Amino acid sequence: MNWNAKDIEMYLKEKQYIDTAVVPLLPVDFDDGMKRAAAQGEFITLLTSHLEHQFKGRILLYPPFTYLKENSGSSDAERLLNWTNRIKENETKYVFYLTSDSDWKKQGDTIEDSLIWIPSIPLENLDEQYKHSIMEDQVKQLLNVIVQKWQM
């Protein structure tokens, strides 16, 4: 389910069956890394959209958690931990954060169990059909990671 009024209405009615939250982590950079941040954001946004489609009725895709790349660090990790706590207070059993920003892997225990890092694939010069084909391949790999975490 997506973060929109129609899906949230259904989510509120069927909440007991939706045990997983997915939150994309998207960097914003106004300096030399702007293009890279935009590419990572495009990749993760498209990937999470395909993932939501695959698991419709089992996951709720939250809006992206955006942060300034130049200031990323412990304050972002603390904000993200607050998100995790609030989401879990809402009776959500699993929370997954998807990112292509390797800096999140350095955050340690704060979100380590929930973090899924996926290196981004440049999509800027690909036609739409090929983009979606690549995303389907990526989602297949991601499915294994998520199912394993569900079984833990």
C-alpha positions in Angstrom: 0.0 0.0 0.0 1.2 3.5 -0.8 1.1 6.6 1.2 -2.1 8.1 -0.3 -5.6 8.7 1.0 -7.2 5.7 -0.8 -4.6 3.2 0.3 -4.4 4.6 3.9 -8.1 4.2 4.2 -7.8 0.5 3.3 -4.7 0.2 5.5 -6.7 1.5 8.5 -9.4 -1.1 7.9 -7.0 -4.0 7.3 -4.2 -2.9 9.6 -3.9 -6.3 11.4 -2.7 -7.9 8.1 -0.1 -5.3 7.2 2.9 -6.0 9.4 5.7 -4.3 7.4 6.7 -0.7 6.7 9.2 0.3 4.0 10.8 3.7 4.1 13.0 4.9 1.3 16.1 7.0 2.5 16.8 9.7 0.0 19.8 12.1 0.2 19.6 15.7 -1.0 22.8 17.5 -2.0 23.1 21.0 -3.3 26.8 20.8 -4.1 28.9 18.5 -6.3 26.9 15.4 -5.3 23.6 16.7 -6.5 23.4 14.5 -9.6 24.5 11.4 -7.7 21.9 12.1 -4.9 19.2 12.6 -7.6 20.2 9.3 -9.3 20.1 7.4 -6.0 16.7 8.9 -5.2 15.4 8.0 -8.6 16.6 4.4 -8.2 15.3 3.9 -4.7 12.0 5.5 -5.5 11.4 3.2 -8.5 12.6 0.2 -6.6 10.3 0.8 -3.6 7.4 1.3 -6.0 8.0 -2.1 -7.6 8.5 -3.6 -4.2 5.2 -2.2 -2.9 3.5 -3.6 -6.0 4.9 -7.1 -5.3 3.8 -7.1 -1.7 0.6 -5.1 -1.9 -1.5 -5.9 1.1 1.5 -6.9 3.2 3.5 -3.7 3.3 2.9 0.0 3.7 5.3 2.2 1.7 5.9 5.3 3.7 6.9 8.6 2.2 10.7 9.1 1.7 12.9 10.1 4.6 14.9 12.8 3.1 18.1 14.3 4.6 20.9 16.7 3.6 23.9 14.7 2.5 26.3 17.3 3.8 24.9 17.1 7.3 24.1 13.4 7.4 25.2 11.7 10.6 23.9 11.0 14.1 21.1 13.6 14.0 19.6 11.8 11.0 20.0 8.5 12.6 18.2 9.8 15.7 15.4 11.2 13.6 15.2 7.8 11.8 15.1 6.0 15.1 12.1 8.2 16.1 10.4 7.1 12.9 11.1 3.5 13.7 9.7 3.9 17.2 6.6 5.7 16.0 6.0 3.1 13.2 6.3 0.3 15.7 4.0 1.9 18.2 1.4 1.7 15.4 1.7 -2.2 15.7 4.0 -2.6 12.7 6.3 -5.6 13.3 8.9 -5.0 10.6 10.4 -1.8 9.4 12.8 -1.7 6.4 14.8 1.3 5.2 16.0 1.1 1.6 18.9 3.2 0.5 21.7 3.5 -2.0 23.7 5.8 0.3 26.6 3.7 1.8 27.0 6.3 4.6 24.0 4.7 6.4 26.0 1.4 6.8 28.3 3.3 9.1 25.5 4.2 11.6 26.1 1.0 13.5 23.4 -0.6 15.7 20.9 2.3 15.4 19.1 0.9 12.4 21.4 -2.0 11.3 18.7 -4.7 11.4 16.3 -2.6 9.4 18.6 -1.2 6.8 18.8 -2.6 3.3 21.6 -1.1 1.3 21.4 -1.5 -2.5 23.9 0.0 -4.9 22.1 2.2 -7.3 22.1 1.5 -11.0 22.2 4.6 -13.3 18.8 4.9 -14.9 19.1 8.3 -16.6 19.8 7.0 -20.1 17.5 4.0 -20.1 14.1 3.8 -21.7 11.2 3.1 -19.4 10.7 -0.5 -20.4 14.3 -1.4 -19.7 14.2 0.5 -16.4 11.2 -1.6 -15.2 12.9 -4.8 -16.3 15.9 -3.9 -14.2 13.7 -3.1 -11.3 11.9 -6.4 -11.5 15.3 -8.2 -11.4 16.3 -6.1 -8.3 13.0 -6.8 -6.6 13.5 -10.5 -7.0 16.8 -10.2 -5.1 15.3 -8.0 -2.5 12.4 -10.4 -1.9 14.9 -13.0 -0.6 16.3 -10.5 1.9 12.9 -9.4 3.2 11.5 -12.9 3.4 14.6 -14.0 5.4 14.1 -11.1 7.9 10.4 -12.1 8.2 11.4 -15.6 9.2 13.9 -14.5 11.9 
